[in-house]
Amino acid sequence: MQPGQTVTLRITHADQRRSECPLRVRVDTPLEAATLRDGGILPHVLRELLGDVS
């Protein structure tokens, strides 16, 4: 995931119709992207403390 990247939201409605909508990712910095990639702030901080920085 990159700051400002466009992703596709895929929606399956209750009647099984499907639709898609492009969305702009609201991630402003590479650090925010890394935090999301790690699963949130707590896992991100724990990875850094344990030295497992990807």
Buried (B, 14 or more C-beta within 10 A) or exposed (E): EEBEEEEEEEEEEEEEEEEEEEEEBEBEEEEBBBBBBBEEEEEBEEBEEEEEEE
